[in-house]
Amino acid sequence: MKILKPVLIVLGVLIVLTLVVGLIQPTHFSYEKTKLIEAPRQVVFEQINNLKNWENWGPWDDYDSTLQVTYGEVYEGVGGTYNWTGDPKNSGSGTITLNYSSMDSLCFDLDFGGEGGGIGWFKLEDAEGGGTNTTWGMAFDVPYPFNAFTIFSAGAMEKNIMDMFELGLSDMKKYCESNASPRGNLAVQEIDFPGRTYLTIRKEVNFTEENAISGFLGQSFGAIMQAMGPAGVQMAGHPTGLYYSYDVETGTTDMAAAVPVENGANVSGNGIQVVEIPAGKALLIEYYGDYNGIGAAHEAMDAYIAKNGLTQGTPVIEEYVTDPGQEPDTSKWLTRVYYPIAQ
């Protein structure tokens, strides 16, 4: 009993100290870091809005080589989910769920697998002189009185989080800058579009599905060219995509795979239709790079049209000049992007 009394006194003192320190220590912790990425906002946005693209820059493998990642049925935009499982003493397990997405910011919920939760965010701002100021942030709460114990761990916790932000943003910067049109500067040219005749297959495509657009184009180009042979029709240009609409909210695009042919050529069957794009004023960007970064060209077009008070016509045209099967270097892939201008 003589020993028990001092133990109870010490225990009582520790409890009181914990309660007092808990009153002093914060319960809310918030961290963020900003880095300039020399790439258009659209390029950066594509890397954060599609959770599968996080593999291009995410720093987590550097911390935990056992990390395993899976994705939900939706992995792009609001409702997208990302699940991870790793070393219980390191990464643990958890889920990221996107709850807000716009060209200015993206927010997500963090669930640390029964060990608490928090929120995360990215903020994108056009930088003076070009590029995108990209901010990565995270916040969470430690309830009273457990927050008292953060007096010992807060410093190390902040360092670990900020180091993670630095590594991830640095890798994102490298990836985005290497995929933001390595050649040229996305200069917009005002041209006279000569007008063209296309054999097309048109469809509404859900672009949130992996490889949906490329899959549709590849299959449709094959079907059109297969039908051209027996009809004796020759290609008169490069394979092309025609985009009549692109709805971010629904995740769909009304588009057509198009093969240019001489005027008057006609092929029937397989849902193929002849489309005439008339001659007229248009804007042109010659984009070099992987198709995943082509959004930068469209963003540049939108900005040019708004700045100069122009009215965009339809359809938007992507002309795929370089055959990826013949040129493995993505930096040499040329896509001509045309925006018709309504007169």
VODREN-533916 format. One record per residue (C-alpha): x negated, z, y; residue number from 0. Coordinates in Angstrom, 1 decimal, padded with zeros to 4 digits, m for minus. Example, Ala and Ser with C-alpha at 12.3 -4.5 7.8 and 13.67 -1.06 7.14 Angstrom:
// residues 2
<X->m012.3	Z->007.8	Y->m004.5	num->0>
<X->m013.7	Z->007.1	Y->m001.1	num->1>
***
This chain:
// residues 343
<X->000.0	Z->000.0	Y->000.0	num->0>
<X->m002.9	Z->000.7	Y->002.3	num->1>
<X->m004.1	Z->m002.9	Y->001.8	num->2>
<X->m000.6	Z->m004.3	Y->002.2	num->3>
<X->m000.1	Z->m002.9	Y->005.7	num->4>
<X->m003.2	Z->m004.7	Y->007.3	num->5>
<X->m002.2	Z->m007.9	Y->005.5	num->6>
<X->001.3	Z->m007.7	Y->007.0	num->7>
<X->m000.1	Z->m007.0	Y->010.4	num->8>
<X->m002.4	Z->m010.0	Y->010.2	num->9>
<X->000.4	Z->m012.2	Y->008.9	num->10>
<X->002.6	Z->m011.0	Y->011.8	num->11>
<X->m000.1	Z->m011.7	Y->014.4	num->12>
<X->m000.5	Z->m015.2	Y->012.9	num->13>
<X->003.2	Z->m015.9	Y->013.1	num->14>
<X->003.3	Z->m014.7	Y->016.7	num->15>
<X->000.3	Z->m016.8	Y->017.6	num->16>
<X->001.9	Z->m019.9	Y->015.9	num->17>
<X->005.1	Z->m019.4	Y->017.9	num->18>
<X->003.2	Z->m018.9	Y->021.1	num->19>
<X->000.9	Z->m021.9	Y->020.6	num->20>
<X->003.9	Z->m024.0	Y->019.6	num->21>
<X->005.4	Z->m023.2	Y->023.0	num->22>
<X->002.2	Z->m024.6	Y->024.6	num->23>
<X->001.5	Z->m027.6	Y->022.4	num->24>
<X->003.6	Z->m030.8	Y->023.0	num->25>
<X->006.1	Z->m031.8	Y->020.4	num->26>
<X->006.1	Z->m035.5	Y->021.4	num->27>
<X->003.0	Z->m037.7	Y->020.9	num->28>
<X->002.7	Z->m041.2	Y->022.3	num->29>
<X->m000.2	Z->m043.6	Y->022.2	num->30>
<X->m000.8	Z->m047.2	Y->023.3	num->31>
<X->m003.6	Z->m049.7	Y->023.9	num->32>
<X->m003.7	Z->m053.0	Y->025.7	num->33>
<X->m005.9	Z->m056.0	Y->025.2	num->34>
<X->m006.0	Z->m059.4	Y->026.9	num->35>
<X->m005.5	Z->m062.3	Y->024.4	num->36>
<X->m006.5	Z->m065.7	Y->025.8	num->37>
<X->m003.4	Z->m067.4	Y->024.3	num->38>
<X->000.1	Z->m068.2	Y->025.4	num->39>
<X->002.7	Z->m065.5	Y->024.9	num->40>
<X->004.5	Z->m067.6	Y->022.2	num->41>
<X->001.4	Z->m067.7	Y->020.1	num->42>
<X->001.1	Z->m063.9	Y->020.2	num->43>
<X->004.8	Z->m063.4	Y->019.7	num->44>
<X->004.8	Z->m065.4	Y->016.5	num->45>
<X->002.1	Z->m063.0	Y->015.1	num->46>
<X->004.2	Z->m059.9	Y->015.7	num->47>
<X->007.8	Z->m061.1	Y->015.2	num->48>
<X->007.1	Z->m062.4	Y->011.7	num->49>
<X->006.0	Z->m059.4	Y->009.5	num->50>
<X->004.2	Z->m061.7	Y->007.1	num->51>
<X->001.9	Z->m062.8	Y->009.9	num->52>
<X->000.7	Z->m059.2	Y->010.2	num->53>
<X->m001.6	Z->m060.0	Y->007.3	num->54>
<X->m003.5	Z->m062.2	Y->009.7	num->55>
<X->m004.7	Z->m059.3	Y->011.9	num->56>
<X->m003.5	Z->m056.0	Y->010.5	num->57>
<X->m006.3	Z->m053.4	Y->010.2	num->58>
<X->m004.9	Z->m051.5	Y->007.3	num->59>
<X->m007.0	Z->m053.0	Y->004.5	num->60>
<X->m010.1	Z->m051.7	Y->006.3	num->61>
<X->m008.7	Z->m048.1	Y->005.9	num->62>
<X->m007.2	Z->m048.4	Y->002.4	num->63>
<X->m008.3	Z->m051.0	Y->m000.2	num->64>
<X->m005.5	Z->m049.9	Y->m002.5	num->65>
<X->m002.7	Z->m050.8	Y->000.0	num->66>
<X->000.2	Z->m052.9	Y->m001.5	num->67>
<X->002.7	Z->m054.6	Y->000.8	num->68>
<X->006.1	Z->m056.0	Y->000.1	num->69>
<X->008.7	Z->m057.6	Y->002.4	num->70>
<X->012.5	Z->m057.4	Y->002.6	num->71>
<X->014.8	Z->m060.3	Y->002.3	num->72>
<X->014.5	Z->m060.5	Y->006.1	num->73>
<X->011.0	Z->m060.3	Y->007.4	num->74>
<X->011.3	Z->m062.0	Y->010.8	num->75>
<X->013.1	Z->m060.8	Y->013.9	num->76>
<X->015.6	Z->m057.9	Y->014.1	num->77>
<X->016.3	Z->m056.4	Y->010.6	num->78>
<X->012.9	Z->m057.5	Y->009.2	num->79>
<X->011.3	Z->m054.9	Y->006.9	num->80>
<X->007.8	Z->m054.3	Y->005.7	num->81>
<X->007.0	Z->m051.7	Y->003.0	num->82>
<X->003.6	Z->m050.3	Y->002.1	num->83>
<X->002.2	Z->m048.2	Y->m000.7	num->84>
<X->m001.3	Z->m046.9	Y->m000.8	num->85>
<X->m003.6	Z->m044.0	Y->m001.5	num->86>
<X->m001.4	Z->m040.8	Y->m001.1	num->87>
<X->m004.4	Z->m039.1	Y->000.6	num->88>
<X->m004.8	Z->m042.0	Y->003.0	num->89>
<X->m002.0	Z->m044.5	Y->003.8	num->90>
<X->000.7	Z->m043.0	Y->001.7	num->91>
<X->003.9	Z->m045.0	Y->001.7	num->92>
<X->006.5	Z->m046.1	Y->004.2	num->93>
<X->008.6	Z->m048.7	Y->005.8	num->94>
<X->008.6	Z->m050.6	Y->009.1	num->95>
<X->012.0	Z->m052.0	Y->010.3	num->96>
<X->012.2	Z->m054.3	Y->013.3	num->97>
<X->015.1	Z->m053.2	Y->015.6	num->98>
<X->014.4	Z->m055.2	Y->018.8	num->99>
<X->012.8	Z->m058.5	Y->019.4	num->100>
<X->012.3	Z->m060.6	Y->022.5	num->101>
<X->009.5	Z->m062.6	Y->024.1	num->102>
<X->008.7	Z->m059.6	Y->026.3	num->103>
<X->008.6	Z->m056.8	Y->023.6	num->104>
<X->009.2	Z->m055.9	Y->020.0	num->105>
<X->010.2	Z->m052.5	Y->018.7	num->106>
<X->010.3	Z->m051.0	Y->015.2	num->107>
<X->011.1	Z->m047.9	Y->013.3	num->108>
<X->008.5	Z->m046.1	Y->011.3	num->109>
<X->009.4	Z->m044.2	Y->008.1	num->110>
<X->006.4	Z->m042.4	Y->006.5	num->111>
<X->008.1	Z->m042.0	Y->003.1	num->112>
<X->009.6	Z->m038.6	Y->003.6	num->113>
<X->006.8	Z->m037.2	Y->005.7	num->114>
<X->008.4	Z->m037.9	Y->009.0	num->115>
<X->008.9	Z->m041.0	Y->011.1	num->116>
<X->008.4	Z->m042.5	Y->014.5	num->117>
<X->008.7	Z->m045.6	Y->016.5	num->118>
<X->006.2	Z->m048.4	Y->017.3	num->119>
<X->006.2	Z->m051.3	Y->019.9	num->120>
<X->004.5	Z->m054.3	Y->021.2	num->121>
<X->004.7	Z->m055.4	Y->024.9	num->122>
<X->003.7	Z->m058.9	Y->026.0	num->123>
<X->003.0	Z->m059.8	Y->029.7	num->124>
<X->001.6	Z->m062.9	Y->031.2	num->125>
<X->m001.9	Z->m062.1	Y->032.5	num->126>
<X->m003.0	Z->m063.2	Y->035.9	num->127>
<X->m005.3	Z->m066.2	Y->035.4	num->128>
<X->m003.8	Z->m067.0	Y->032.0	num->129>
<X->m003.4	Z->m065.4	Y->028.6	num->130>
<X->m001.2	Z->m062.5	Y->027.4	num->131>
<X->m001.7	Z->m058.8	Y->028.0	num->132>
<X->m000.8	Z->m057.4	Y->024.6	num->133>
<X->000.1	Z->m053.7	Y->024.3	num->134>
<X->000.5	Z->m051.9	Y->020.9	num->135>
<X->002.1	Z->m048.5	Y->021.0	num->136>
<X->003.3	Z->m045.7	Y->018.7	num->137>
<X->005.2	Z->m042.4	Y->019.2	num->138>
<X->006.4	Z->m039.6	Y->017.0	num->139>
<X->007.6	Z->m036.0	Y->017.2	num->140>
<X->006.3	Z->m032.9	Y->015.6	num->141>
<X->009.0	Z->m030.2	Y->015.7	num->142>
<X->008.5	Z->m026.6	Y->016.9	num->143>
<X->006.9	Z->m024.5	Y->015.6	num->144>
<X->004.9	Z->m026.9	Y->013.4	num->145>
<X->003.5	Z->m028.5	Y->016.5	num->146>
<X->001.3	Z->m025.5	Y->016.8	num->147>
<X->m001.0	Z->m026.8	Y->014.1	num->148>
<X->m001.7	Z->m030.0	Y->016.1	num->149>
<X->m004.0	Z->m027.9	Y->018.2	num->150>
<X->m006.6	Z->m028.5	Y->015.4	num->151>
<X->m005.7	Z->m032.1	Y->014.6	num->152>
<X->m004.5	Z->m033.8	Y->017.8	num->153>
<X->m008.0	Z->m035.0	Y->018.8	num->154>
<X->m008.8	Z->m036.6	Y->015.5	num->155>
<X->m005.3	Z->m038.0	Y->015.2	num->156>
<X->m005.5	Z->m039.7	Y->018.6	num->157>
<X->m009.0	Z->m041.1	Y->017.7	num->158>
<X->m007.7	Z->m042.6	Y->014.4	num->159>
<X->m004.7	Z->m044.2	Y->016.0	num->160>
<X->m006.6	Z->m045.6	Y->018.9	num->161>
<X->m009.3	Z->m047.0	Y->016.6	num->162>
<X->m006.6	Z->m048.6	Y->014.5	num->163>
<X->m005.1	Z->m050.2	Y->017.7	num->164>
<X->m008.5	Z->m051.5	Y->018.8	num->165>
<X->m009.3	Z->m053.0	Y->015.4	num->166>
<X->m005.8	Z->m054.6	Y->015.0	num->167>
<X->m005.7	Z->m056.0	Y->018.6	num->168>
<X->m009.2	Z->m057.4	Y->018.3	num->169>
<X->m008.4	Z->m059.2	Y->015.1	num->170>
<X->m005.1	Z->m060.4	Y->016.6	num->171>
<X->m007.1	Z->m061.7	Y->019.6	num->172>
<X->m009.5	Z->m063.6	Y->017.3	num->173>
<X->m006.7	Z->m065.2	Y->015.3	num->174>
<X->m004.5	Z->m066.1	Y->018.2	num->175>
<X->m007.3	Z->m067.6	Y->020.3	num->176>
<X->m008.5	Z->m069.7	Y->017.4	num->177>
<X->m005.0	Z->m071.0	Y->016.8	num->178>
<X->m003.9	Z->m071.7	Y->020.4	num->179>
<X->m004.7	Z->m075.4	Y->020.6	num->180>
<X->m008.5	Z->m075.4	Y->020.1	num->181>
<X->m008.7	Z->m078.8	Y->021.9	num->182>
<X->m007.3	Z->m079.5	Y->025.3	num->183>
<X->m005.4	Z->m077.1	Y->027.4	num->184>
<X->m001.8	Z->m077.9	Y->026.6	num->185>
<X->m001.7	Z->m080.2	Y->029.7	num->186>
<X->001.8	Z->m081.7	Y->030.3	num->187>
<X->001.8	Z->m085.4	Y->030.9	num->188>
<X->004.8	Z->m087.3	Y->032.5	num->189>
<X->005.2	Z->m090.6	Y->030.6	num->190>
<X->007.5	Z->m093.5	Y->029.9	num->191>
<X->008.7	Z->m093.1	Y->026.4	num->192>
<X->008.9	Z->m096.6	Y->024.8	num->193>
<X->011.9	Z->m095.9	Y->022.7	num->194>
<X->011.9	Z->m096.0	Y->018.9	num->195>
<X->014.0	Z->m096.6	Y->015.8	num->196>
<X->014.0	Z->m094.0	Y->013.0	num->197>
<X->015.3	Z->m093.6	Y->009.5	num->198>
<X->016.4	Z->m090.0	Y->009.4	num->199>
<X->017.8	Z->m087.2	Y->007.2	num->200>
<X->019.5	Z->m084.6	Y->009.3	num->201>
<X->020.2	Z->m080.9	Y->008.4	num->202>
<X->020.7	Z->m077.4	Y->009.9	num->203>
<X->017.7	Z->m075.4	Y->008.6	num->204>
<X->017.2	Z->m071.7	Y->008.6	num->205>
<X->013.7	Z->m071.3	Y->010.0	num->206>
<X->013.5	Z->m067.6	Y->009.2	num->207>
<X->013.0	Z->m068.6	Y->005.5	num->208>
<X->009.4	Z->m069.1	Y->004.6	num->209>
<X->008.3	Z->m072.7	Y->004.7	num->210>
<X->011.9	Z->m073.8	Y->005.3	num->211>
<X->011.1	Z->m076.5	Y->008.0	num->212>
<X->007.9	Z->m077.8	Y->006.3	num->213>
<X->009.8	Z->m077.9	Y->003.0	num->214>
<X->012.7	Z->m079.8	Y->004.4	num->215>
<X->010.4	Z->m082.3	Y->006.2	num->216>
<X->008.3	Z->m082.9	Y->003.1	num->217>
<X->011.2	Z->m083.5	Y->000.8	num->218>
<X->013.0	Z->m085.7	Y->003.3	num->219>
<X->010.0	Z->m087.8	Y->004.2	num->220>
<X->009.6	Z->m088.5	Y->000.5	num->221>
<X->013.2	Z->m089.4	Y->000.0	num->222>
<X->013.2	Z->m091.8	Y->003.0	num->223>
<X->009.9	Z->m093.5	Y->002.0	num->224>
<X->011.1	Z->m093.9	Y->m001.5	num->225>
<X->014.2	Z->m095.7	Y->m000.2	num->226>
<X->012.2	Z->m097.9	Y->002.1	num->227>
<X->010.1	Z->m099.5	Y->m000.7	num->228>
<X->012.9	Z->m101.5	Y->m002.5	num->229>
<X->014.4	Z->m102.5	Y->000.9	num->230>
<X->011.0	Z->m103.9	Y->002.0	num->231>
<X->010.9	Z->m101.7	Y->005.1	num->232>
<X->007.5	Z->m100.7	Y->006.5	num->233>
<X->006.7	Z->m097.5	Y->008.5	num->234>
<X->006.0	Z->m098.3	Y->012.2	num->235>
<X->004.4	Z->m095.1	Y->013.3	num->236>
<X->003.9	Z->m091.5	Y->012.2	num->237>
<X->006.2	Z->m089.1	Y->010.4	num->238>
<X->008.3	Z->m087.3	Y->013.0	num->239>
<X->010.6	Z->m084.3	Y->013.4	num->240>
<X->013.6	Z->m084.5	Y->015.7	num->241>
<X->015.0	Z->m081.2	Y->017.0	num->242>
<X->018.5	Z->m081.2	Y->018.4	num->243>
<X->018.8	Z->m077.5	Y->018.8	num->244>
<X->016.7	Z->m074.3	Y->018.1	num->245>
<X->018.7	Z->m071.1	Y->018.1	num->246>
<X->016.6	Z->m067.9	Y->018.0	num->247>
<X->019.6	Z->m065.7	Y->017.6	num->248>
<X->021.0	Z->m067.4	Y->014.5	num->249>
<X->017.5	Z->m068.4	Y->013.2	num->250>
<X->018.6	Z->m072.0	Y->012.7	num->251>
<X->017.6	Z->m075.4	Y->014.0	num->252>
<X->019.6	Z->m078.7	Y->013.9	num->253>
<X->016.9	Z->m081.1	Y->013.0	num->254>
<X->016.0	Z->m084.4	Y->011.3	num->255>
<X->013.1	Z->m085.7	Y->009.4	num->256>
<X->012.4	Z->m089.1	Y->010.9	num->257>
<X->010.3	Z->m092.1	Y->009.8	num->258>
<X->009.8	Z->m094.7	Y->012.6	num->259>
<X->010.6	Z->m098.3	Y->011.6	num->260>
<X->010.9	Z->m101.7	Y->013.3	num->261>
<X->014.0	Z->m102.2	Y->015.3	num->262>
<X->016.8	Z->m103.7	Y->013.1	num->263>
<X->015.5	Z->m102.1	Y->009.9	num->264>
<X->018.2	Z->m100.5	Y->007.8	num->265>
<X->018.1	Z->m098.4	Y->004.6	num->266>
<X->021.1	Z->m096.8	Y->003.0	num->267>
<X->021.7	Z->m094.0	Y->000.5	num->268>
<X->020.2	Z->m090.4	Y->000.2	num->269>
<X->022.0	Z->m089.4	Y->003.4	num->270>
<X->019.7	Z->m091.6	Y->005.4	num->271>
<X->020.9	Z->m092.7	Y->008.9	num->272>
<X->019.4	Z->m094.9	Y->011.5	num->273>
<X->018.8	Z->m093.2	Y->014.8	num->274>
<X->017.8	Z->m095.0	Y->018.0	num->275>
<X->015.9	Z->m093.0	Y->020.7	num->276>
<X->016.1	Z->m095.0	Y->023.9	num->277>
<X->013.2	Z->m095.6	Y->026.3	num->278>
<X->013.0	Z->m093.3	Y->029.2	num->279>
<X->011.1	Z->m090.6	Y->031.1	num->280>
<X->009.6	Z->m087.9	Y->029.0	num->281>
<X->007.0	Z->m085.2	Y->028.9	num->282>
<X->004.1	Z->m085.2	Y->026.4	num->283>
<X->001.7	Z->m082.6	Y->025.1	num->284>
<X->m001.0	Z->m083.5	Y->022.7	num->285>
<X->m001.3	Z->m080.3	Y->020.6	num->286>
<X->m004.3	Z->m079.8	Y->018.3	num->287>
<X->m004.2	Z->m077.0	Y->015.7	num->288>
<X->m002.3	Z->m075.5	Y->012.8	num->289>
<X->001.5	Z->m076.0	Y->012.9	num->290>
<X->002.0	Z->m072.2	Y->013.1	num->291>
<X->000.7	Z->m072.2	Y->016.7	num->292>
<X->002.8	Z->m075.2	Y->018.0	num->293>
<X->005.2	Z->m072.8	Y->019.7	num->294>
<X->002.6	Z->m072.6	Y->022.5	num->295>
<X->003.2	Z->m076.3	Y->023.3	num->296>
<X->007.0	Z->m075.7	Y->023.5	num->297>
<X->006.5	Z->m072.7	Y->025.7	num->298>
<X->004.3	Z->m074.8	Y->028.0	num->299>
<X->007.0	Z->m077.4	Y->028.2	num->300>
<X->009.7	Z->m074.9	Y->029.0	num->301>
<X->007.6	Z->m073.5	Y->031.8	num->302>
<X->006.8	Z->m077.0	Y->033.2	num->303>
<X->010.5	Z->m078.0	Y->033.2	num->304>
<X->011.5	Z->m074.8	Y->034.9	num->305>
<X->008.8	Z->m075.0	Y->037.5	num->306>
<X->009.6	Z->m078.6	Y->038.4	num->307>
<X->013.4	Z->m078.4	Y->038.3	num->308>
<X->013.8	Z->m080.9	Y->035.5	num->309>
<X->016.6	Z->m081.2	Y->033.0	num->310>
<X->015.6	Z->m081.5	Y->029.4	num->311>
<X->017.2	Z->m084.1	Y->027.2	num->312>
<X->017.6	Z->m084.2	Y->023.4	num->313>
<X->016.2	Z->m084.4	Y->020.8	num->314>
<X->012.8	Z->m082.8	Y->021.2	num->315>
<X->010.3	Z->m084.9	Y->019.2	num->316>
<X->007.3	Z->m083.7	Y->017.2	num->317>
<X->005.1	Z->m086.6	Y->016.0	num->318>
<X->002.7	Z->m085.6	Y->013.2	num->319>
<X->m000.3	Z->m087.8	Y->013.8	num->320>
<X->m002.8	Z->m086.2	Y->011.4	num->321>
<X->m002.2	Z->m086.1	Y->007.6	num->322>
<X->m003.2	Z->m082.6	Y->006.5	num->323>
<X->m003.9	Z->m084.1	Y->003.0	num->324>
<X->m006.7	Z->m086.2	Y->004.6	num->325>
<X->m008.0	Z->m083.7	Y->007.1	num->326>
<X->m008.6	Z->m080.1	Y->005.9	num->327>
<X->m009.8	Z->m078.8	Y->009.4	num->328>
<X->m006.6	Z->m077.6	Y->011.1	num->329>
<X->m008.3	Z->m077.7	Y->014.5	num->330>
<X->m008.3	Z->m081.5	Y->014.2	num->331>
<X->m004.6	Z->m081.8	Y->013.4	num->332>
<X->m002.9	Z->m083.7	Y->016.2	num->333>
<X->000.8	Z->m083.3	Y->016.9	num->334>
<X->002.4	Z->m085.2	Y->019.9	num->335>
<X->005.2	Z->m083.2	Y->021.4	num->336>
<X->007.7	Z->m085.1	Y->023.5	num->337>
<X->010.5	Z->m083.7	Y->025.6	num->338>
<X->013.0	Z->m086.4	Y->026.9	num->339>
<X->013.9	Z->m085.8	Y->030.6	num->340>
<X->017.6	Z->m086.4	Y->031.5	num->341>
<X->018.0	Z->m088.7	Y->034.4	num->342>
***
